[in-house]
Amino acid sequence: MGGPVSVIEHSETLPGSAEALFDLTQDYAVRLRWDPFPQSYRFLAPATGPEVGAVVVVRAHNGQSMTVRYVSYNRPRAAAIDMVDGPWFIAAFAGAWSFKRVSEQETCVSFKYRVVARPRALAWLIQPLLNRSFLRHARRRLGALRAYVAAGGLERPA
């Protein structure tokens, strides 16, 4: 089993509607244009896109892969996934995007991870490394989304 659960969260207020920002994060063809983390996404049949129950294989640029399942898909408020299978050092993983309207032109976008390291005997060592890594990724991803929007990404067709 794994060690204690860690929750890592990063939020930024971005220009754009919740609908537009939600769509940028959940349209995987568009997401590969701006998201620095994934190398590829592959939906497992019968799913062809995000929806509750859809299973996705995510391959990161670092070579690690994780298979996740959508457990929530509520446009434009939130989307969440849980790990089905992943790297040996992660016992449990979940990730969620949430979108809250701040004004007519701005939305608070939050990216949250829940992660548990394994094996339990090494959690004292692995968990802090995972926490730093996932926080860095959350910050980089939202920064990249901000840059994509600033470069006109909301106006581009998907």
Number of C-alpha atoms within 10 A of each C-alpha: 12 18 20 13 14 16 15 19 17 18 16 16 16 23 19 21 21 25 14 17 24 22 17 23 19 17 13 19 13 16 20 16 13 21 20 17 18 18 15 15 18 15 18 14 10 8 14 12 16 19 17 16 14 20 25 23 19 19 17 15 12 9 8 12 18 18 20 23 22 20 17 18 19 12 15 18 15 18 23 21 24 20 20 15 16 17 13 9 17 22 19 20 21 19 20 19 22 21 24 16 18 16 11 10 11 16 23 19 23 18 23 19 21 17 24 24 29 22 17 17 12 13 19 14 12 18 24 13 13 19 19 12 12 20 19 13 17 21 16 16 19 23 17 17 24 19 14 17 20 13 11 9 19 17 9 9 6 12
